[in-house]
Amino acid sequence: VPGAQDLVDFSPVYRCLHIYSVLGARETFENYYRKQRRKQARLVLQPPSNMHETLDGYRKYFNQIVGFFVVEDHILHTTQGLVNRAYIDELWEMALSKTIAALRTHSSYCSDPSLVLDLKNLIVLFADTLQGYGFPVNQLFDMLLEIQDQYSETLLKKWSGVFRNILDSDNYSPIPVMNEDIYKKIVGQFPFQDAELEKQPFPKKFPFSEFVPKVYNQIKEFIYACLKFSEDLHLSSTEVDDMIRKSTNLLLTRTLSNCLQNVIKRKNVGLTELVQIIINTTHLEKSCKFLEEFITNITNVLPETVHTTKLYGTTTFKDARHAAEEEIYTNLNQKIDQFLQLADYDWMAMEPGSKASDYLVDLIGFLRSTFAVFTHLPGDVDVHSTMSGKVAQTACMSACKHLSTSLMQLLLEAEVRQLTLGALQQFNLDVEECER
């Protein structure tokens, strides 16, 4: 690579220095030279206003600064005292603070993670180059850790969109598997083992829907993206591990968690979808230990090492599951209310009817078909027994409780001033139907 002496003609400087020295006015020239170069340094350190828009803007800015200091370093080593170390150090101090301030401002405008990553690589080159000339660059590496937080934020924003697309385009039904190739492909994307399912003939179904392997793979992609930033930052493997785990925790507890909660709270989400979300989050929760291993394999920092940050993925998926369960119970109660609005008791009836009221027969029919959804949960034993069992039981309890309270309210309404025995007997028929 050509050095400063190959690219710049230094002879005018040497000639002037020689003439002034011969005339006995060397000091005048030294002062003049240093004063002019200080002014030029200030010009060089002015960043262009749109520097943050392209990588070329940053590159040009860094090249100017490197050029300036490489020239000064050459003058320091080829002239006796025209500049000295103290003068260069003072200039570098000023340059460093101005450069860092400019980078802080401009990088904060940047919302594209790949541009932030390219900028980081440029800053590392810039710092390593100047360090090669003996300039202290620790502050630049400290600032890169600040930019890393911002990079992490831009990544989280990007992945928020990625997760939203995955969840919006999912069909919320188990993935059908027609042959061995498809089976192997899915198992290759997502850590899932089930001896029972393996024995079954094709076609068969995975218990979870498409979003499980897709979300899992995107979490891994995010981890790779985090790792890219930590390269060449002269960090220890523990620091890299800690950084990746902290960013991944934010991805899980904030970004993915919000996306899941939004899907669960959507107006048009039905019971089957909610049940599928419960199954999906159970499988994703189980996969967290594989994500832990994935990070360990990348950073070579064993999980039992002191200070290793744990992944909080399990809580994210537990919370989403509880939210989906709550939504199921709320939905059921709202449906029960809609049927109860059709209740039309004649409180003054002389004789009861021969059978339970129509609205109630319809309501029980609805509940029966609803609970059938829970029995269609996947076959893997632990998920099946805990998921369908627990959620269905709680939903059933919650529905019965809500129905009994609501029926009691019908009797005790202020408008009901009088009751005949016939009306009470009809009401009793309905309660017995519920019990049955």
N, C-alpha and C positions, 0 to 999 in steps of 0.2 A: 504494500500500500504506500503510495507516495506520501512523504511527510510534509510538514509545513514549509521547509526550505525548498521543496520541489514545486509547490503550488503558489507560493508567494515570493515576490521579489523583494528581499529585505535591503538591497544595496542602498536605496535612498536614505534609509534610517542610519545605516553604518556611515555613509558619506557625511551626512549632517553631523553626526556625533563626532566624527573625525575632525571636521572643519571647526566646530565649536571648541573641541578640546585644544586644537592648535592655537585658536584665538584666546585660549584661557577662559572661555565662558561656558565650560561644560555644564555647570550647575544650571545656568539659564535654560539650556536645551533640555536637561533632565526635567526641570519643572514644567517647561512648555509641553514636552512629550506626555508626561503623566496627566497634566490638566486636560489635554486634548483627548487622550484615551479614556479618561473618566467620562467625558461628555459622550464619546462614541459608545462607551459601555451602556450609558443610560438609554441611548437610541436603540441599541441591540436588544435591551431588556424590555422594550415596549412591545407587548404582544399585539398582533393584529386583532381587530375587534371581532371578526368572525372565526377566530382560531378554532373554536370548539366544533365547528361544522364538519371539518374533514381532517383526516389524519395528516394530510400534506401541510395543513396550517401549523400543526404542532411540530412536524418534522422540520419545517423551515425555521421555526423559532428556535428549536434546540440546536440546529446546525449553526445558526448565527452565534449562539452563546459559546458552543464548543469551539468554533473558529476563533472567536475573540480570545479565549483563554489559551488555546494552543499557540496562537501567535505570541501572546505575552510570555508564555512559558519558554518559547524559543528565544525571544529577546533576552529573557533572564539568563539563559545558559550561554548566549553567544556574545553578550556585551558585559563589560565590567561595570555593574552598578547603574546602568541606565534605568533599570527597574530593580527593586529588591523584593525579597520574600514577603516582608511586612506589607508592602504596597499591594502585591498581588493577593495576599490573604485578605486584606481589607476589601479589595474589589470583589473577591469571591464571596465574602460574607454578604455584601450588599446584593450581589447577583443571586445568591442562594435565596435570600429572603424574598426578593422581588419575583423570582421564578416560582417559588412555592406559592406565594400569594396568587400569582396569575393562574397557576395550575388548579389551585383550589376553586377559584372563581369559575374558570372555563369548564373544568370537568364536571362541576355541579349541574351544568346545563345538559349534560349528555344523558340520553335515555336509552341508548342502544348498547347492550352489553358487549357486543363484539367490538364496537369502537372503543369502549372503556378498556377492553382487554388489549387491543392494539396499542392504545396509549400507554398502558402499563409496560408493554414490551419496549416501547420507545424510551420511556423514562429509565428503565433498567439499563438499556444500551447507553443512554446519556450519562447515567451515574457511573457505570462501569468504565466508560471512556475517560471521564474526568478523574476518576479514582486512579486510573493508570498514570495520569500526570501528577498524582500526589495531592489532589484536592479532596478534602474531607466531604463525604457524601451521605453520612448517616441520616441527616435530616430528610433527604430525598426518600430513603427507604422507609423512614417513619411516616412520611406523607403517603407513601404507597399503601400503607396499612389503612389510612383514612379512606383512600380511593377504593380500597377493597370493600369497605362497608357499603360504599355507594354502588359498587359493582354488584354486590350481593342484593341490594335493593332493586337494581334494574333487572337482575335475574328473576327475583321474586315477582316483579310486575309481569315479565314475559311469561313465566310459568303459570301465573294466574290465568292468563288467556288460554294457555295450552290445556290446563285442567278443565276450564269452562267448556272448551270445545269438546273434549273427551266426554264430559258428563252430559252435555247437551245432545250429543249424537248417539248416546248409548240407547239400546232398545230395552234395557232392564229385564232381559230374560236370559236364562242359562245358555252358555255357548254350546251349540250342537257340534258333535264330532262325528264326521262321516267315516274317517279311516285313520290308520295308524300315523300317517304323515302329519295330519292336522293335530292329532293328539300330542305327538312329539314336539311339534312346533310350539304349541301353547305351553307345555311343560318346560320347554327350553326358555320361554319368556318369563315364566312365573314359577317360583318354587312350590310345587303342589304335588303331594304324594297321597294316593288313596288306593290301597290294595283292592278294595271292593270294586271301585270304578274300573280299575285295570282289568279285572276279570270279566267284566260285562262285555257282551258282543257289541260290535258297531251296528247301527248308529247309536251313540249314547250322548250324554250331556255332562259338561262340567257344572258344578253347582253355582258358580259365579258367572256374571255377565262380562262382556268385552272390557268394561272399564277397569277391571282388576289388573289384568296384565299390562294394559296401556298405562295406567297410573303408576304401577310399579316400575315400568321401564323409564318413564319420565322422571321419576325420583332419581334413578341411577344416572340419567343424562344430566340432571341438575348437579349431582355430585361431581361428575366429570368436569362440568363447566366451572365449578368452584375450584377444583384442583388446578385447572389451567392458570388461574390467577396466581396461585401460590408458587408456581415454578419460577426459578431464578431470583427469588426474593431473599435468598440466604437464610431461610427459616429452618428451624429444627423440625424433625418429623412430628414431634409432639405438638408443636405450634400449628403445623399444617392440619394434623388430625383434629385439633381443637377447633380450628377455623371452619373446617368442613362440617363437623358435627353441629356447631352452633348455627351455621347457615341452613343446614338440612332441618334442624329443629324449627327454625322460623318457617321454612317451607311447609312443614307438616302442621305445626300448631296454628299458623296464621293463614297462609295462602290456601292450602288444601282444605283445611278445616272450614274456612269461609265458603269455599266453593261447594263443599258437601252440604253445609247448613242451608245455603241458598237453594239447592236442588230439593232438599227435604221440605223447605217452607213454601215451595212453589204452589200456586193455587191448583194446578191441574194434575198434581202428582197423586196417583191412585194407590190403593192398598197393595196391589201386587208389586208395584215399583218400590214401595216402602219396605216390603218384606225382602225384596231382592237387595235393597241397599243394606239392610241388616246383615244379610248373608255375605255380601261383598266386603263390608267393613270388617266382618269377623275374619275373613281370609286375609285381608290386607294387614290386620293386626298381627296375625300369626307370622306374616312375612317380615315383620320388623327385625327379627333376629338375623335374618339373611342380609338385610340392609346393613346392620351392624358389622357383620362379617365382611361384607363388600367393602366398607370403609377401611376396616382393619387390613384387608388384603392390599388396598391401595397405599396406605400410609405406613404399614408395618408397625403400627403402634398397638400393642395388645390391649384388649379392653380392661384387663385387670390393672393396667398401669395407673398409678395415682393420678388424680385430676382428670381422668378421661370423662368427657361429657357423655351422658347417656342420651340416646335418642328418645324423644317423647312421642314417638309415633303411636304407641299403644293407646295413650290417653286421647289422642286426636280421634282415632277410630272408635274408641269406647264412647266418647262424647257424641260422635255422629250417630252411633247406633242408638244411644239413649234418646237422642233428638228424634230419630225415626220412629222409635217405639212410642214416644209421647205423641207424635203426630198421628200414629195409628189409633191410639186411644181417643184422641181429640176428634179425629175424623169419624170414628164409630159413633161417638156420642152425638155429633152433629147430625149424622144420618138418622139416629134414633129420634132426635128432636123433630126431624122432618116428618117421620111417620106419625109421631104423637100429635102433630098439628092436624092430622086427619081424624083424630079421635073425636067422635061426635056422640057423646052419651046423652040419652034422654033421661035426665035425673028424675023425671016424674012418671017413668014407664010403670004400668001396672004389673006387667008380666016380663020376666027375663026372656031373652032370645034362646034358641035351642043350641046355639054354638057360640064359640068365642068371636069377638068383633073382627070384621074384615081387616081393619088397619093393623090389628095385632097379628093376625095370621100372616099378613104380608111382611110385617116387620120380622117375625121369627124366620120366615122363609129367606129373607135377606141375610139375617145373621148366620143362618145355617150355611148358605153358599159362601159367605165371607169367611167363616172358619174353615171351610174346605180349602181355601187358599193356603192356610198354614200347614195343612197336611201334605201339600205338594212341595214342601221344602226338600232340599237335596238329601241324598241317602247317607252321607258320611256321618257315622253314629254320633260322635260327640256334638257336632253342630246340630244334627237333626234333633236329638233329644233336648238339648238345652235351648236351641233357638225356637223351634216350633213349639216345644212344650212350654217354655217360660213365657214367650211373647203371647202365645194363644191363650194360656191360662190367665195371664194378667189382663189381656184384652177382654176375655170372657167375664172375669170378675168385675172389671171396670164397667163393661156394658150392662151386666145384671144390676150392679149398684145404681148406675145412672137411670136405668129403666124403672127400678123399684122406687127410687126417690121421685122420679117424674110422675109415676102413677099416683103416688101419695099426694103430690101437689095437685093433680087433677081433682082429687076428692076434696082437698082443703081450700080450693080456690074461693075467693070472696063472693064470686057470682053464684056459687052453689049454696042457695039458702035452705033448700029442702031436698030430702032424698026419699024415694020410695023404696020399699023392700025389693021390688022388682028390679030397680036400677042397681041396687047393691048386689043382688044375685047375679046380674049380668057382669058387673064389675068383677065379682068373685070368680066367675067362669074364666075371665081374661087372666086373672092372676094365676089360677090353676093351670091354664094353658102355658103361661110363662114357666111355671115350676116344672111342668111336664117336659 
